[in-house]
Amino acid sequence: MLDTVLTYSQIAVAAFLIMLILIQPKGVGLGQVFGGEGNVYRTKRGAEKIVFNATIFLSVLFAGLAMARIVVS
């Protein structure tokens, strides 16, 4: 029973994580190394910061659920 709950939870978290990754702004990260935007330093504000922090939270939660499934199995 617990394994089933963890499986469905992990699927739901994975779906939300994919959604958050896809709505993040383009040209961030390694794209700047190869000629992305010309900004030297830019801080995240507003919705962009919320999406960034939620992505980190969901990725940690996804890893935790994966470890919990390993322990339960």
Jmol script that loads the backbone (N, CA, C; Angstrom):
load data "model"
ATOM      1  N   MET A   1       0.828  -1.196   0.000  1.00  0.00           N
ATOM      2  CA  MET A   1       0.000   0.000   0.000  1.00  0.00           C
ATOM      3  C   MET A   1       0.873   1.262   0.000  1.00  0.00           C
ATOM      4  N   LEU A   2       1.868   1.289   0.895  1.00  0.00           N
ATOM      5  CA  LEU A   2       2.745   2.461   0.979  1.00  0.00           C
ATOM      6  C   LEU A   2       3.547   2.628  -0.307  1.00  0.00           C
ATOM      7  N   ASP A   3       3.947   1.513  -0.895  1.00  0.00           N
ATOM      8  CA  ASP A   3       4.697   1.572  -2.153  1.00  0.00           C
ATOM      9  C   ASP A   3       3.843   2.190  -3.257  1.00  0.00           C
ATOM     10  N   THR A   4       2.561   1.877  -3.279  1.00  0.00           N
ATOM     11  CA  THR A   4       1.651   2.436  -4.281  1.00  0.00           C
ATOM     12  C   THR A   4       1.487   3.936  -4.088  1.00  0.00           C
ATOM     13  N   VAL A   5       1.338   4.364  -2.851  1.00  0.00           N
ATOM     14  CA  VAL A   5       1.198   5.801  -2.556  1.00  0.00           C
ATOM     15  C   VAL A   5       2.466   6.551  -2.958  1.00  0.00           C
ATOM     16  N   LEU A   6       3.615   5.968  -2.641  1.00  0.00           N
ATOM     17  CA  LEU A   6       4.877   6.610  -3.017  1.00  0.00           C
ATOM     18  C   LEU A   6       5.045   6.678  -4.530  1.00  0.00           C
ATOM     19  N   THR A   7       4.611   5.643  -5.223  1.00  0.00           N
ATOM     20  CA  THR A   7       4.717   5.630  -6.685  1.00  0.00           C
ATOM     21  C   THR A   7       3.872   6.732  -7.304  1.00  0.00           C
ATOM     22  N   TYR A   8       2.606   6.830  -6.887  1.00  0.00           N
ATOM     23  CA  TYR A   8       1.738   7.871  -7.436  1.00  0.00           C
ATOM     24  C   TYR A   8       2.208   9.268  -7.031  1.00  0.00           C
ATOM     25  N   SER A   9       2.744   9.409  -5.841  1.00  0.00           N
ATOM     26  CA  SER A   9       3.279  10.701  -5.411  1.00  0.00           C
ATOM     27  C   SER A   9       4.468  11.095  -6.270  1.00  0.00           C
ATOM     28  N   GLN A  10       5.324  10.144  -6.563  1.00  0.00           N
ATOM     29  CA  GLN A  10       6.491  10.432  -7.381  1.00  0.00           C
ATOM     30  C   GLN A  10       6.083  10.805  -8.809  1.00  0.00           C
ATOM     31  N   ILE A  11       5.073  10.168  -9.342  1.00  0.00           N
ATOM     32  CA  ILE A  11       4.590  10.509 -10.681  1.00  0.00           C
ATOM     33  C   ILE A  11       4.028  11.931 -10.700  1.00  0.00           C
ATOM     34  N   ALA A  12       3.262  12.288  -9.678  1.00  0.00           N
ATOM     35  CA  ALA A  12       2.692  13.635  -9.610  1.00  0.00           C
ATOM     36  C   ALA A  12       3.785  14.691  -9.476  1.00  0.00           C
ATOM     37  N   VAL A  13       4.766  14.437  -8.618  1.00  0.00           N
ATOM     38  CA  VAL A  13       5.869  15.387  -8.439  1.00  0.00           C
ATOM     39  C   VAL A  13       6.661  15.516  -9.739  1.00  0.00           C
ATOM     40  N   ALA A  14       6.868  14.407 -10.439  1.00  0.00           N
ATOM     41  CA  ALA A  14       7.597  14.445 -11.713  1.00  0.00           C
ATOM     42  C   ALA A  14       6.852  15.290 -12.743  1.00  0.00           C
ATOM     43  N   ALA A  15       5.540  15.176 -12.794  1.00  0.00           N
ATOM     44  CA  ALA A  15       4.751  15.964 -13.744  1.00  0.00           C
ATOM     45  C   ALA A  15       4.854  17.459 -13.437  1.00  0.00           C
ATOM     46  N   PHE A  16       4.747  17.819 -12.158  1.00  0.00           N
ATOM     47  CA  PHE A  16       4.880  19.230 -11.783  1.00  0.00           C
ATOM     48  C   PHE A  16       6.290  19.744 -12.028  1.00  0.00           C
ATOM     49  N   LEU A  17       7.281  18.903 -11.794  1.00  0.00           N
ATOM     50  CA  LEU A  17       8.666  19.296 -12.020  1.00  0.00           C
ATOM     51  C   LEU A  17       8.924  19.554 -13.503  1.00  0.00           C
ATOM     52  N   ILE A  18       8.404  18.703 -14.360  1.00  0.00           N
ATOM     53  CA  ILE A  18       8.541  18.913 -15.809  1.00  0.00           C
ATOM     54  C   ILE A  18       7.875  20.217 -16.218  1.00  0.00           C
ATOM     55  N   MET A  19       6.691  20.481 -15.673  1.00  0.00           N
ATOM     56  CA  MET A  19       5.975  21.717 -15.998  1.00  0.00           C
ATOM     57  C   MET A  19       6.781  22.943 -15.577  1.00  0.00           C
ATOM     58  N   LEU A  20       7.345  22.914 -14.370  1.00  0.00           N
ATOM     59  CA  LEU A  20       8.116  24.061 -13.894  1.00  0.00           C
ATOM     60  C   LEU A  20       9.382  24.273 -14.710  1.00  0.00           C
ATOM     61  N   ILE A  21      10.026  23.204 -15.105  1.00  0.00           N
ATOM     62  CA  ILE A  21      11.238  23.335 -15.912  1.00  0.00           C
ATOM     63  C   ILE A  21      10.906  23.943 -17.275  1.00  0.00           C
ATOM     64  N   LEU A  22       9.781  23.553 -17.847  1.00  0.00           N
ATOM     65  CA  LEU A  22       9.413  24.058 -19.167  1.00  0.00           C
ATOM     66  C   LEU A  22       8.995  25.526 -19.156  1.00  0.00           C
ATOM     67  N   ILE A  23       8.479  26.039 -18.028  1.00  0.00           N
ATOM     68  CA  ILE A  23       8.055  27.441 -18.009  1.00  0.00           C
ATOM     69  C   ILE A  23       9.147  28.399 -17.560  1.00  0.00           C
ATOM     70  N   GLN A  24      10.324  27.868 -17.241  1.00  0.00           N
ATOM     71  CA  GLN A  24      11.410  28.767 -16.863  1.00  0.00           C
ATOM     72  C   GLN A  24      11.875  29.554 -18.076  1.00  0.00           C
ATOM     73  N   PRO A  25      12.365  30.781 -17.841  1.00  0.00           N
ATOM     74  CA  PRO A  25      12.783  31.612 -18.971  1.00  0.00           C
ATOM     75  C   PRO A  25      13.959  31.014 -19.736  1.00  0.00           C
ATOM     76  N   LYS A  26      13.986  31.287 -21.016  1.00  0.00           N
ATOM     77  CA  LYS A  26      15.059  30.774 -21.876  1.00  0.00           C
ATOM     78  C   LYS A  26      16.314  31.633 -21.708  1.00  0.00           C
ATOM     79  N   GLY A  27      17.449  31.100 -22.133  1.00  0.00           N
ATOM     80  CA  GLY A  27      18.695  31.864 -22.091  1.00  0.00           C
ATOM     81  C   GLY A  27      19.286  31.978 -20.713  1.00  0.00           C
ATOM     82  N   VAL A  28      19.022  31.011 -19.845  1.00  0.00           N
ATOM     83  CA  VAL A  28      19.537  31.060 -18.485  1.00  0.00           C
ATOM     84  C   VAL A  28      20.524  29.912 -18.321  1.00  0.00           C
ATOM     85  N   GLY A  29      21.530  30.109 -17.510  1.00  0.00           N
ATOM     86  CA  GLY A  29      22.463  29.033 -17.207  1.00  0.00           C
ATOM     87  C   GLY A  29      23.583  28.945 -18.219  1.00  0.00           C
ATOM     88  N   LEU A  30      23.809  27.758 -18.775  1.00  0.00           N
ATOM     89  CA  LEU A  30      24.925  27.548 -19.693  1.00  0.00           C
ATOM     90  C   LEU A  30      24.756  28.281 -21.014  1.00  0.00           C
ATOM     91  N   GLY A  31      23.552  28.706 -21.320  1.00  0.00           N
ATOM     92  CA  GLY A  31      23.339  29.458 -22.547  1.00  0.00           C
ATOM     93  C   GLY A  31      24.089  30.771 -22.557  1.00  0.00           C
ATOM     94  N   GLN A  32      24.334  31.344 -21.401  1.00  0.00           N
ATOM     95  CA  GLN A  32      25.070  32.599 -21.317  1.00  0.00           C
ATOM     96  C   GLN A  32      26.545  32.401 -21.626  1.00  0.00           C
ATOM     97  N   VAL A  33      27.074  31.223 -21.392  1.00  0.00           N
ATOM     98  CA  VAL A  33      28.479  30.955 -21.652  1.00  0.00           C
ATOM     99  C   VAL A  33      28.771  31.036 -23.141  1.00  0.00           C
ATOM    100  N   PHE A  34      27.837  30.578 -23.960  1.00  0.00           N
ATOM    101  CA  PHE A  34      28.052  30.521 -25.406  1.00  0.00           C
ATOM    102  C   PHE A  34      27.359  31.659 -26.139  1.00  0.00           C
ATOM    103  N   GLY A  35      27.266  32.816 -25.513  1.00  0.00           N
ATOM    104  CA  GLY A  35      26.731  33.982 -26.196  1.00  0.00           C
ATOM    105  C   GLY A  35      25.264  34.228 -25.961  1.00  0.00           C
ATOM    106  N   GLY A  36      24.797  33.988 -24.765  1.00  0.00           N
ATOM    107  CA  GLY A  36      23.401  34.251 -24.420  1.00  0.00           C
ATOM    108  C   GLY A  36      23.175  35.741 -24.243  1.00  0.00           C
ATOM    109  N   GLU A  37      22.391  36.108 -23.286  1.00  0.00           N
ATOM    110  CA  GLU A  37      22.109  37.512 -23.022  1.00  0.00           C
ATOM    111  C   GLU A  37      23.381  38.229 -22.590  1.00  0.00           C
ATOM    112  N   GLY A  38      23.435  39.535 -22.813  1.00  0.00           N
ATOM    113  CA  GLY A  38      24.618  40.314 -22.495  1.00  0.00           C
ATOM    114  C   GLY A  38      24.677  40.795 -21.060  1.00  0.00           C
ATOM    115  N   ASN A  39      23.720  40.436 -20.245  1.00  0.00           N
ATOM    116  CA  ASN A  39      23.735  40.895 -18.853  1.00  0.00           C
ATOM    117  C   ASN A  39      24.883  40.254 -18.096  1.00  0.00           C
ATOM    118  N   VAL A  40      25.530  41.066 -17.272  1.00  0.00           N
ATOM    119  CA  VAL A  40      26.630  40.552 -16.476  1.00  0.00           C
ATOM    120  C   VAL A  40      26.080  39.833 -15.259  1.00  0.00           C
ATOM    121  N   TYR A  41      25.162  40.460 -14.559  1.00  0.00           N
ATOM    122  CA  TYR A  41      24.574  39.860 -13.364  1.00  0.00           C
ATOM    123  C   TYR A  41      23.113  40.252 -13.296  1.00  0.00           C
ATOM    124  N   ARG A  42      22.254  39.300 -13.019  1.00  0.00           N
ATOM    125  CA  ARG A  42      20.831  39.581 -12.968  1.00  0.00           C
ATOM    126  C   ARG A  42      20.229  38.769 -11.835  1.00  0.00           C
ATOM    127  N   THR A  43      19.429  39.402 -11.010  1.00  0.00           N
ATOM    128  CA  THR A  43      18.784  38.685  -9.912  1.00  0.00           C
ATOM    129  C   THR A  43      17.392  38.251 -10.340  1.00  0.00           C
ATOM    130  N   LYS A  44      16.945  37.176  -9.731  1.00  0.00           N
ATOM    131  CA  LYS A  44      15.597  36.686 -10.004  1.00  0.00           C
ATOM    132  C   LYS A  44      14.624  37.444  -9.101  1.00  0.00           C
ATOM    133  N   ARG A  45      13.511  37.854  -9.674  1.00  0.00           N
ATOM    134  CA  ARG A  45      12.507  38.582  -8.907  1.00  0.00           C
ATOM    135  C   ARG A  45      11.129  38.070  -9.265  1.00  0.00           C
ATOM    136  N   GLY A  46      10.221  38.226  -8.321  1.00  0.00           N
ATOM    137  CA  GLY A  46       8.820  37.922  -8.577  1.00  0.00           C
ATOM    138  C   GLY A  46       8.552  36.471  -8.902  1.00  0.00           C
ATOM    139  N   ALA A  47       7.773  36.271  -9.974  1.00  0.00           N
ATOM    140  CA  ALA A  47       7.350  34.924 -10.364  1.00  0.00           C
ATOM    141  C   ALA A  47       8.540  34.057 -10.767  1.00  0.00           C
ATOM    142  N   GLU A  48       9.552  34.658 -11.359  1.00  0.00           N
ATOM    143  CA  GLU A  48      10.732  33.896 -11.775  1.00  0.00           C
ATOM    144  C   GLU A  48      11.433  33.276 -10.567  1.00  0.00           C
ATOM    145  N   LYS A  49      11.510  34.009  -9.481  1.00  0.00           N
ATOM    146  CA  LYS A  49      12.130  33.493  -8.255  1.00  0.00           C
ATOM    147  C   LYS A  49      11.284  32.381  -7.635  1.00  0.00           C
ATOM    148  N   ILE A  50       9.974  32.541  -7.678  1.00  0.00           N
ATOM    149  CA  ILE A  50       9.072  31.513  -7.135  1.00  0.00           C
ATOM    150  C   ILE A  50       9.205  30.220  -7.931  1.00  0.00           C
ATOM    151  N   VAL A  51       9.235  30.333  -9.255  1.00  0.00           N
ATOM    152  CA  VAL A  51       9.378  29.150 -10.106  1.00  0.00           C
ATOM    153  C   VAL A  51      10.726  28.481  -9.863  1.00  0.00           C
ATOM    154  N   PHE A  52      11.779  29.271  -9.727  1.00  0.00           N
ATOM    155  CA  PHE A  52      13.120  28.732  -9.475  1.00  0.00           C
ATOM    156  C   PHE A  52      13.168  27.977  -8.151  1.00  0.00           C
ATOM    157  N   ASN A  53      12.641  28.580  -7.087  1.00  0.00           N
ATOM    158  CA  ASN A  53      12.651  27.928  -5.775  1.00  0.00           C
ATOM    159  C   ASN A  53      11.745  26.698  -5.745  1.00  0.00           C
ATOM    160  N   ALA A  54      10.609  26.763  -6.418  1.00  0.00           N
ATOM    161  CA  ALA A  54       9.713  25.604  -6.476  1.00  0.00           C
ATOM    162  C   ALA A  54      10.363  24.449  -7.233  1.00  0.00           C
ATOM    163  N   THR A  55      11.145  24.761  -8.264  1.00  0.00           N
ATOM    164  CA  THR A  55      11.851  23.723  -9.012  1.00  0.00           C
ATOM    165  C   THR A  55      12.869  23.018  -8.123  1.00  0.00           C
ATOM    166  N   ILE A  56      13.598  23.788  -7.339  1.00  0.00           N
ATOM    167  CA  ILE A  56      14.567  23.196  -6.414  1.00  0.00           C
ATOM    168  C   ILE A  56      13.853  22.334  -5.385  1.00  0.00           C
ATOM    169  N   PHE A  57      12.770  22.847  -4.815  1.00  0.00           N
ATOM    170  CA  PHE A  57      12.022  22.098  -3.804  1.00  0.00           C
ATOM    171  C   PHE A  57      11.488  20.789  -4.363  1.00  0.00           C
ATOM    172  N   LEU A  58      10.888  20.843  -5.560  1.00  0.00           N
ATOM    173  CA  LEU A  58      10.316  19.631  -6.145  1.00  0.00           C
ATOM    174  C   LEU A  58      11.388  18.627  -6.556  1.00  0.00           C
ATOM    175  N   SER A  59      12.554  19.096  -6.966  1.00  0.00           N
ATOM    176  CA  SER A  59      13.611  18.153  -7.316  1.00  0.00           C
ATOM    177  C   SER A  59      14.145  17.436  -6.081  1.00  0.00           C
ATOM    178  N   VAL A  60      14.250  18.144  -4.968  1.00  0.00           N
ATOM    179  CA  VAL A  60      14.666  17.508  -3.713  1.00  0.00           C
ATOM    180  C   VAL A  60      13.586  16.539  -3.232  1.00  0.00           C
ATOM    181  N   LEU A  61      12.328  16.934  -3.356  1.00  0.00           N
ATOM    182  CA  LEU A  61      11.215  16.059  -2.976  1.00  0.00           C
ATOM    183  C   LEU A  61      11.187  14.799  -3.851  1.00  0.00           C
ATOM    184  N   PHE A  62      11.439  14.954  -5.156  1.00  0.00           N
ATOM    185  CA  PHE A  62      11.471  13.814  -6.069  1.00  0.00           C
ATOM    186  C   PHE A  62      12.579  12.838  -5.669  1.00  0.00           C
ATOM    187  N   ALA A  63      13.756  13.364  -5.347  1.00  0.00           N
ATOM    188  CA  ALA A  63      14.861  12.502  -4.926  1.00  0.00           C
ATOM    189  C   ALA A  63      14.537  11.806  -3.606  1.00  0.00           C
ATOM    190  N   GLY A  64      13.897  12.524  -2.690  1.00  0.00           N
ATOM    191  CA  GLY A  64      13.498  11.922  -1.424  1.00  0.00           C
ATOM    192  C   GLY A  64      12.483  10.809  -1.597  1.00  0.00           C
ATOM    193  N   LEU A  65      11.513  11.034  -2.486  1.00  0.00           N
ATOM    194  CA  LEU A  65      10.530   9.986  -2.767  1.00  0.00           C
ATOM    195  C   LEU A  65      11.183   8.763  -3.411  1.00  0.00           C
ATOM    196  N   ALA A  66      12.158   8.997  -4.270  1.00  0.00           N
ATOM    197  CA  ALA A  66      12.850   7.875  -4.896  1.00  0.00           C
ATOM    198  C   ALA A  66      13.611   7.059  -3.852  1.00  0.00           C
ATOM    199  N   MET A  67      14.259   7.743  -2.917  1.00  0.00           N
ATOM    200  CA  MET A  67      14.974   7.030  -1.859  1.00  0.00           C
ATOM    201  C   MET A  67      14.003   6.292  -0.933  1.00  0.00           C
ATOM    202  N   ALA A  68      12.873   6.915  -0.662  1.00  0.00           N
ATOM    203  CA  ALA A  68      11.873   6.264   0.191  1.00  0.00           C
ATOM    204  C   ALA A  68      11.319   5.008  -0.481  1.00  0.00           C
ATOM    205  N   ARG A  69      11.120   5.066  -1.795  1.00  0.00           N
ATOM    206  CA  ARG A  69      10.651   3.870  -2.517  1.00  0.00           C
ATOM    207  C   ARG A  69      11.673   2.750  -2.475  1.00  0.00           C
ATOM    208  N   ILE A  70      12.957   3.092  -2.515  1.00  0.00           N
ATOM    209  CA  ILE A  70      14.006   2.092  -2.437  1.00  0.00           C
ATOM    210  C   ILE A  70      13.987   1.414  -1.069  1.00  0.00           C
ATOM    211  N   VAL A  71      13.818   2.217  -0.026  1.00  0.00           N
ATOM    212  CA  VAL A  71      13.802   1.685   1.338  1.00  0.00           C
ATOM    213  C   VAL A  71      12.586   0.795   1.568  1.00  0.00           C
ATOM    214  N   VAL A  72      11.427   1.217   1.056  1.00  0.00           N
ATOM    215  CA  VAL A  72      10.187   0.474   1.269  1.00  0.00           C
ATOM    216  C   VAL A  72      10.171  -0.839   0.468  1.00  0.00           C
ATOM    217  N   SER A  73      10.760  -0.813  -0.719  1.00  0.00           N
ATOM    218  CA  SER A  73      10.717  -2.006  -1.575  1.00  0.00           C
ATOM    219  C   SER A  73      11.539  -3.153  -1.038  1.00  0.00           C
TER     220      SER A  73
END
end "model"
wireframe off; spacefill off
backbone 0.3
color backbone group
